[in-house]
């Protein structure tokens, strides 16, 4: 049986939201296992183009691309505008027919691969190094953060990105146990114990939610995820042609709030500007007023789709 790298959530709803034109130019800024990208490619004609980005080299290695319409790009999606300019697709310019894109997709979920490979350090389930970098070619690791940040800064990260009300207490536990270099050591610091059985860290079911949030918070800090998301959204706004669409899948409230604000107002803060007559101004029209979530049937097939939220908007001319 082939390894499952990632099962795309809300696939049909995302494709419907993008309203794909066979001759259009599309960007999937989160290649992952390639599920969304391949589905987009199936809907493109001979003149259509697809660019798929991923900062994790592992994702690109797993894709065997022989399609001339499909370009794989190794890089962080925060630089999507620069990458597209490099490949001859500059930001939308009404006087340049070759500029702009027809759609952009961002699935902000973490692939099964990242959670299930112990050496990546993303999960509290498996013993492994405290890494958590999406791009392992450089940058700080989770170990760097837990061992060098002050107690106050650790508490800030845990509260802001993990929404943990006991963030100060958890930060105090981390500092008291330093140095921490493995997931097992971090789990021990947070919970008091972390035995291993059959290759997995034993965790009390009542502690799993807080552990998941703590690991999420560290991962987001390691990869500077919220800043990257904001920059990607600004790049998408510049790249999209009038009538082009953006579809974003989020998995926790902080990301969803940023996306919701941006698609409503054109900025991450959600500040709606108005014209001289007091009419609201926004570069986007919301395609779905209510957030789209997975059905019970999809959640049964793919439990990780439970927290997925899809928002779609169209660029206004």
N, C-alpha and C positions, 0 to 999 in steps of 0.2 A: 504494500500500500504506500502511495506517495505521501511524503510529509506534508501536513497542512501548514502553510506559512501564515496565511491570514484569510479568513472568510469575510468578504466585504458585507457590511451592514447596509440595509435599506437600498440594495442595488437597483431594483426596478424603479423605486421612487426617485432615486438620484438621477437615473438616466432620463426619466420622464421630466424631471425638473430642469435638466440641462437643455431639453428640447433640441437635440442634436441635428445639425444640418450636415448632409453628406459631404458637402464641399468645404466645410468649416475648418477652422484651426482651433484646437483644444489643448488645454494644459491640465494634467493631473499632477498636482504638486506633492502628492503622497503616494508614490508607486506601490510601496509595500510588496504584497504578493502578486500584484499585477491584475487582480480581479476586476477592479473598476476600469483600469486602462484597457484591458482586452475587450471588455464589453463596449466601451466607447469605440474602439477600433472596428469592431464588427458592424457598427452603424455608419462608418465613414465610407465614402466612395473613393474613387481613384485619386481625386484631387484633394481629399481631406488630409489633414495633418494632425498628429498627436505628439505632444512633448510630455514626457513623464519624468519627474524629479524625485530623487531620494538622497538624503545625506548619508544613508547607511550603505556602504559598498556591498554588503551581503545581499541586499535586495536586488541590486543591479546584476550581480553575478548569477543569480538564480533565474533571470529572465533570458531566454534564448530568442532574441529578436532577429528575424530575417525580413521584416516588413519595412520597405523603404519609406513608408508613410509615418513610421514611428521612431522618434528620437529619444533615447534614454540619456538623462543628464544626472551626473553625480554632483549634488550640491544641496545646500540648505534652501528651503523655499522662501526664506526671507529675501533672497536675492533673485526672485523669479523675474522681475523686470529686467535686471542686468543679463540674466541668462537668455531671455527671449531676444533681447537686443543683439546679443552675440550670435544667435542663430538666425538673424535676419528678420525678426518680427518685433519691430519697435513698438512703443506705446502708441495708442490710437491717435491718429492724426487725420482729420477729415480730408486733407489734401493729398494723403498718401494711401493709395488703394492696397498696398501690401502691409500696412500697419494694423496692429490690433488683433485680438483673438475673439472667437465666438463663444467661448465658455471656459470656465476654470472650476476644477473640483479639488476640494481639500477634505480628506478623511483624517481627522486628528487622533484617531485611535492608535494604540500601540499594537503592533502585529503579534500574533501568537508566538512567533519566533523569538521575539525579545523577552517575553515572559517565560518561555519554556526552555531557553538555553541558559543553564546555570552560570556559565562563564560571563554572561552579559550583566548579571547582577540586578536585573530589573524586578525580580520577584522575591518576596519573603518566603516562598515555598521551598526554594532550593539553596543549598549552601554554595557559595561562590564569591568571587571578589566583588567589592563594592565599586562597580564601575558606572553603569547606567548611561554611558555616552552613546548617543545615536551614531555619531561619527567618531570612530575609535582612532582616527589619525592624529588627534590632538585635543587639547582642552582639559579642563579640570574634571576629576571623577567625583563620584559620591563620597569616596573615602577622603578626598581632599577637603570636601565641604564639612563633613562631620568632625574631622580632626583639626581644622584650622579656623572655622567660624567661631565667633564668640557665642556665648549662651544666648545673648539677646538676639543676635542675627539668626541663629538656628530656630529660635522660637518664632521669629518673624516669618521665616520660610515655611515652617510647619503650619502656622496659622493662615498665612496668605494663600498658599498653594494647596494645603491639605485641609483647610477649614477645620482644624483641630482646636477645640476649645481648651484642651489641656496642653497646649503647645509649650508653655513655659515649663511645666512639669516634665514633659518628654525631653525638652532641650537640656534640662538639668541632669536627667538620667544619662543622656548621651555624653555630656561633658565629663560626668563622673566616671564613665567607663573607658574613656579614651586611653590609647589609640584603638580605633575600630577599622578593620581592613576587610572584613568579610560580612556577607549578609547574615550569617549565623551570629556573629558578634553584635551586629546592630539589633537584631531581633532580641537577643539576650538583654541588651541595654534597655530596650523599650518595654519588655514584658517581664524580665527577671529570669527567664529560662528559655532554652532553645535546643532541645535534644534532637537527634537525627535518627530517623527510622526509614529503612528502604530508600535511602537517598533523598528524603525530604525532611524539612524542618518541621517538627511537631509544634503546632500552635493551637491554643484553645480557641474554639469557635467564636467565643465572645470577644476575642482580641483581633480577629481578622479584619474587621472594618477599619479600626484605627491604624493597623499595620499597613493596610492597602493605601490609606490616605497619607501616611508618613512616607512610604516609598514613592508614591505619586509626587509628593511635594519635592522630595530630593531630586527625582528625575526631571521635574520641570525646572528646577534651579540649575541643575547640571547643563541642560540643553537650552537654557534661556528661552523657554517656550512661549511665554506670553509676549515678550518683545518681538520674537520672530513672527508670531501670529499677526501682530499689529503691522509689521513691515510688509508681510505677505499680502494682507488685505489692501494696503495702500498700493502695492504693485498691481494687484488685480484690478483695482479701480482705474488705474492709468491704462492698463492693457486692454480692457474690455471695449469692444465696439458697441455703439448704441444697439440695443436689442440683444446683446450678448448676456449670458447668464453666469452667475456664480452659485455653486452649491457647496455648502460646508456642513460636515458632520462633526459634532462635538460630543464629548463624553463626560464632562463635568461642568459645574455651574459657572466657574470663572471664565473658561473658554466660551461657553455659550453666551454669557453676558457681553463679552467683547464683540462676538460675531453679531448678536442681536442689535447692539448699539450701532455697529458699523453699517449694517444693512438698512437700518432705519434712518440714519442721519449722515452717513459718509465719514464718520469718525468714531474711534473706539470709546470715546467718552459719552456718546449718545446725544451730544448737543446739537439740536436741530436749528439750523439757520433759517431766517425768513427773508422774503423779498420786501420791497418797499411797501407793499399792500398787506403784509403780515401773513402771506401764504408760505407754508413750510417748503424749504428747498432741500432736496436730497438727490444724489446721483443715481439712486436706485429706486425701483418699484418692487415691493415685496410680491413674490409669486405665491407664496403660501403665508397667509396671515397668521395661522396657527402653526406651531412647530410640528413637524412630522416625526412620529416615533414608530418603533417596530411593532408589528402585530404579535399576538400571542403565539401564532404558528411559527413566525420567524424566531422568536425568543426560544421556543422549544428546540429548534434546529441549531440555533447559535445563541447561547445564553449571554454572550458578551455584547449582543445587540441591545440588551435590556436598557442600557443607559444612553444609547445613541439618540441624538436629536439632529434632525436635518432642517436647515434653513436655506431657502433659495430666493435669489433676487435677480432682477433684470436691470441692466444699465440703461439709463434714460439718455436720449440723444441730446 
